[in-house]
């Protein structure tokens, strides 16, 4: 029945219209009917990325522009090096360099001797001005217990896709590791303490609020819905050995706190440093979002920002599912997950039935394979995944993958 309605354009038209009213975390909306068998694992194409000095990984730093091109941030590993930005033609899978952070700081007159910016860790966010927004950060001097931020701090950037020009917007001492946005509202979250920054793309005004976190904990993502409201975990701990307690806090564009909702299965016994908070998320057609915690528990928000638990993303319970996608924003969400000690699998969660399925993923696990995700899709409906693979001699190969269902 659902497939027939989609072919007639009824469900497809409603979902497309709903998704087109806004975008979250830089995902220009792409709506396609689910495949006949969503549970069937996708095929995988590996994008050949340009070679960079000290290249390490793509930590889920992906996005797309209004022209449908895919963008990715390739991070470095060692102090003093620079992250690079690449753009990919999804039709040919050809990747080209679009600059690096340290060179952009030199052009902006902000370079200091020895400075490094090894990470573009955030999503690459498409705003309604046609530009892309993202953050860069460093790790030199950063302490995992949360007692010190990176020596060289972080930066918020704007890039104009037609000419690829970088514009420096903001420098802060916190490590800005995630970003999101909708319309003219851009948010970035910094360590330590979950410091939330809001940037207005029209006025250039910056606001800041400390949401709160503990020790060396940092959520890998924040959420932004199509109203331009941000959702950030507030994390507490009663004592050094006590479990982490988290609630999801909603803010408007003026950073006024609107609501808070407890999050079960946020860390499930993990230390503050080891817990990754929100790891996968995607936009839904009703104006809400689906997201999964580092423990593998799935939640959704609705158009009004109400938060509801859905269940485990993996049918066997806890998993690390650092990606989340959807075809139509209605029937299901899917992602690549990994049970403790297991291989990566294709996971699909039926939103109506609240049931999960899994299928083997045709990818060589190798040594040190890490896969991180995003909600990024191309115009043909391909899902984009990122990560790294370990190589001999303590070197790494950044990964950018296109998944076809």
N, C-alpha and C positions, 0 to 999 in steps of 0.2 A: 504494500500500500504506500509506504513512504517513498519507495523508488519511483512509483508511478506518478505521485504528486510532484516529485522533483523533476521528472522528465517534462511534465506539463508546466513547470515553472512556478508552481504555487509555493511550495516550501522554499525552493531555491530563491524565488523573488523576494519573499519575506526575509529570509536570512541575509541576502545580499543587501537589501535596503537597510536592515538593522545594523549590519556591520559597517556599511558605508557612512553611517552618521558619525562615526568617530573611529579612532584608532588608539591602541594602547601599546605603550613601550615601543613605539616606532614600527609597528606592524601595519603596513598598508593592507587593507582587507582584501583577501582572496577567498572566494567562496566556491566550492565544488561539491557535487554530490558524493557521498561516501562510496567507496568501491563496493562491488558485489560482496566481497569478503574482506571487511576491514581488518579482521584478525590475521590475515595472511601477511607475512613479513614483507617489507618493501625491498626493492632492488636498490643497490647503493653505487653511486658514482663518486670517485675520489678526484677532487680538484687539485691540479698541480699548482702549488703556490710558488711565487717567486722566492728565491733564496735570500735570506737576510743574515747578517752577522748575529750569532748568539740566539737565533730563532728558537723558540721553546714550545708555544702552544697557542691555540685560539680558545680562550676561556669563555666560550659561549658569547663572545662579542660579535654579534651579527645584527644585520638590519637590512632594509631595502629602501630604495628611493621611489619617487613617484613614477619614474620611468621603468621600474621593474628590475633594476640592477641590484645585485646582492653585494653588501659591504661586510667586511670582516676586519677585526683588529688582531694582528699577529704580535704576541707578546714575546719579549726577550727573557733571559734567565738571570744574568749576572749584573751587579751594580755598574753604573756608567753607560749601559747600553740603552737602546731606544726601541719602543714598540712602533710598528708600521701599520699603515692602513692600506687595504687592497680592495678593489672592486672587481666583481665577476659578472660577465655576461652569462646569464643562465642558459641561453641557447647553445653556446659553444663551450661553456665552462672555462673560458679563457680569463685568467686573473692578471690584473695589472696593478702596479704600485701607485698609490695616491698620497705619498708623503709619509713622513715619520715625525714623531713628537719632538725630539730634540732639535731637529732642523727647524720645525715651526717655532720653537721657543727662541732659537737664534734670530729668526726673522722678526719676531716680536720684540727683540731686545731684552729678553728675560733669561737668557742663558747665563749660568754661573759655572765656573771651572769645576769639573768633576761631576756635574749634574747628570742624573739618569732619570729616565721615565720608561721603565721596562714594561709597563702594562697598559694596554687598553682592555680593561676587564668588563666595562659596562656594555649594555646593549647600545646599538647605534640607532638613534631615535629620529624618525621623520616627523617634522612639525608642519603646521599649516602654512608656514612661510616658504615652503619648498626646500628648506635647508635640513641638514642632518646635525644632530647633537650627540656628543659622547664625552667621556671623561678619560683622562690618563692619570696614572699614578706610579709611584716607585715603591720599593720595599727596603731600600738600604736604611739600616738603623731601626726598622720596625720591630717591635717586640711582640711575640705571640701571646704574652700574658695580658696585653692591652695597656701596658705601662708607657709605651712610646709610639707615636705615629711615624710614618716614613720621613727620613731626613729631608727629602726634596719636595714633600707635599704632593699636591694634585692640581689638576687643571680641568676646567670645563671648556669645550671647544664647539665652534660652529663651522660647518663646511658647506659650501655652495656647490651642489653637484654639477652644474653646467661647466664651471671652470676649475673645480677641485680646490679652490682657495680655502685655506684654514684661517679662522678668526679666533683669537684668544678672547675668552669672556670672563674668566674667573680663576684666581689662584687661592687655594686654601691649604692649611697645614694637614688636614685630615686626608686619609687615603680614600679617595672616591672610587669605590669598587663597583657600584651599580647605578644605573640611570633609567629613567622611564619618562613618558610624557604623553600628552594628548593635546591636539590643537596648538595653542600658544603657551602651554604650561609644561615646563621641563623640570624634573626633579632628579637629584643625585643624593646618594647616601654614602656617608663617610665613616671610617673607623678612626678611633674607637668610640663606642657609646651610641652608635646609630644616630649620627648627626645628619639631619635632613635639610637639604638646601632646595629652595624653589626659585626658578628663574623664569621671568616673564619675557617671552621672545620679542614682544612689541616695545615694551618700555625699558627693558634691560634691568629692571628692579630685581634684587636678590633678597630673599628672606631665609631665615635659619632657625631651626628649633632642635633641641636635643631630645630625641625620642627615648633613649635609654637602652643600654645593653650591659653585659657583664664581661669581665676578664678579657680574653682574646676572642670573643664571639663576634662574628659579622655575618649577617644574612647575605647570601649570594645574589639576591634580587629583592627589589621592591615592586609593588603593583601600582598601576595607574589606570583608572577606568575612563570611559569616554566622557564622563562629566568633568574630567580633570582633577579628580580626587586621588590622593595618594594613600596607600596602605602599607604600613611599616610594622614589623614585629618589635614590640617592647619586651625585653628579656630580663628576668630577675633570677636571683639565686639566694636561697636562705643562708647558705654556708658553703665553704669550699668543696664539700663532698655532697651537697644537696643537689637534686636534679634541677635542671633549668625549667623555669616557668615562663611561658610566653603568651602574649595576647596580641592580636592584630589591631592596630590603631589606625583609624581613618582621619585624614586631614583634608581640608579644602585648600584652595590655591593660596589663601592668606595664612596657611599653616595653623588654622584654628582646629583644635582637636574636636572631632564630632562624635566618635563612637569607639568602643573597644570590645573585642570579642576574644575570650580565651581560646588558645590553640592547643588541643591535645596532640600527642605524637609529634611534637615539634623537634625534640632531640632524642627522646627515649634512651636515657642513660649515657649519651655521649657527653664528652667534656665541652666546655665553652668553646675551645679552639676547634675541636673536631666537628662540631655541629655546624651544618651549612645553611640552616634556616630555610627560606623559600628557594627551591632549586629549579623548578619548572613552572611555567604559567602560560596561559593562552586566553584569548578573548572569546566570549560567547555571543551569540546572536541576540540574546535578550538584554544586552547592555552590561551584563556581569562578566566575571572572569572565573576560570578554573585555575587552581594552583596546587602544587604538591610540595610537601616538606621534605627535608633531607632524610627523614625516616621512611618516606614513601607513602604518607597519608594524604589523600586528596580532599580538597575543599572547593567550594564555589562561592562567589558573591553574586547577588542579583543586581538589578538596575538601580536599586536604592541603597546598595552597599551592605545589605544584610549578608552575614557570613554563615554558611552551613557546612557541616562535615558530610562527606560522601562515602568514605571507606578507603581501604588499601588499594593503591594503584596496581599492585601485583596480586594475583589470586592467592599466593601463598603467604602474603603478609608483607613485612618490611622489605624495602628495596631502596636503592639509590637511583632515582629516576630524574635525571637532570635535564629533561626536555619535556615539552608538552605541546601538542599540535591539535588542530581540529580541521575537519573537512568543511562542515557547514555551520559550525557553532551551535548545533542543536542536538544531534544524536549521540555523539561520543567524542572522547578525547583520546589521544594516543601519544606514546613516547617510547624512548629507549631506556630501559632500566636494567639494573643488575642486583641480584640478590647477594648477600654476603658470601664471598668465596665463589660465586657463580659467574657465568658468562653473561654478556649483554643480550637482552631479549627485547622483542617488539611487544609492547603492552598496549591493550585497548580497553578502555573503560566505558561501558554503556551507561549514559547519564540517567536514562529512565529506569532501567532495571537495577542500577548500582551493582553491576557485576563486571568482573575483570577477566581478560583472557591474555595468554602469552603465546609467543611463537619464537623459535630460534632465529637469531639474526645472522645472516650470512656474512660474517666478518671475522677475520682471523684475530683471536684475542691477543696473541703475541705477548710480549712482556711490556708491562706498563701502559696498556691501552686505556686511555681515559676519554670518555665521550660526554660532552656538555652540550646543552641544547638551547633552544630559543623557540619563539613562535614564528620565526621567519619563513615565509613562503614566497615562491615566485609565481608569475602569472599563469604558468602551466600547472600549478598546483603542487610543485615539488616542495618537500620539507628540507630545511637546511640544518645540519648538525655539525658540531665542531669538537675539537679536542686535541689530543696529542698521542704520539706513539714513541716509546723509548727505543733508542738505537744503541748499538755497541759503542763503547768508549764514552759512556755518560753523556751522550748527545740525544737530541730529540727531533722529531719531525712533527710540526704543526699539522693538524688535520682540518679540512673543510670538506664535508660530504653532502651530496644531494640524494635524498631518498625519494623514490617513486613508488607509489602504491597502486 
